[in-house]
Amino acid sequence: MSKELEKTEGFSLKNICVVLVEPQGALNIGSVCRAMMNFGFSDLRLVSPQADHLCDEARRMAVKASVLLEGARIFDDLPSALEDCQMTLGTTRRFGKYREDFLHPDEAGDFLLPWTEKGRAAFLFGREDRGLLTSELDLCHRFITIPTDENLPSMNLAQAVAVCLYETARAVGRAQGKSSGRKRLASGKVLEGMYAHMRRTLLDIGFLDPQNPDHILRSFRRIFGRAHLNDREVRILHGLWSRIDWIEGERRKGKS
């Protein structure tokens, strides 16, 4: 992910750490690193890992994210891993009396980002076979659950991490004014300038009814509104109207 996604509107993905409690598979740890680098995260913390995170298997799954394996911080206990975090979101499929108001991953991203302006936040993931213990969940401020089918509700560790990080990256994209995290949308001022140019041009060539030009223009607004135009696309449309203006000017010269 580009550097512009790492920090925007005061939010910083560098202030979000991924904490794995007693991960049991080197392949999973490597896959987590790859997902982290895919979406712009860099702080990996391992609590009492049960597998060698620097072995060949882990490196093979991490691919170009081996640098995150090498930079991972190892902790003997969970409180130490979370001591600098102001907000911790724990992932769990266990529903109980004291675990209410769950966040889905798409909500978690929007919820977590403002905390990165104030300090450090954490995504906490449990063991592959039994998740997080109650005492570990007690250290979490909020809980995340990923909606899955009841026939197989438990997700693979690395896949669960990827879902949560993807949704957080999407939240950053929305904060930047991007559509699905892909492009920065044109501002209202820029769009209105383009619509005003289009109105003049289409009136000038007789496409619009001078008595009620906005009737057709409203349809154009809906069409372009669905397209989620960015600045470059607006400039292209300005160029189109300008070309029509020039052709119409030349046509009138020829007639005169």
PyMOL commands that set and color helices and strands:
alter all, ss='L'
color gray80, all
select helices_A, chain A and resi 3-6+13-15+26-38+56-71+78-82+105-112+115-118+134-137+157-175+188-204+214-227+231-255
alter helices_A, ss='H'
color red, helices_A
select strands_A, chain A and resi 7-8+11-12+16-21+43-47+73-75+85-91+120-125+142-144
alter strands_A, ss='S'
color yellow, strands_A
deselect
rebuild
show_as cartoon
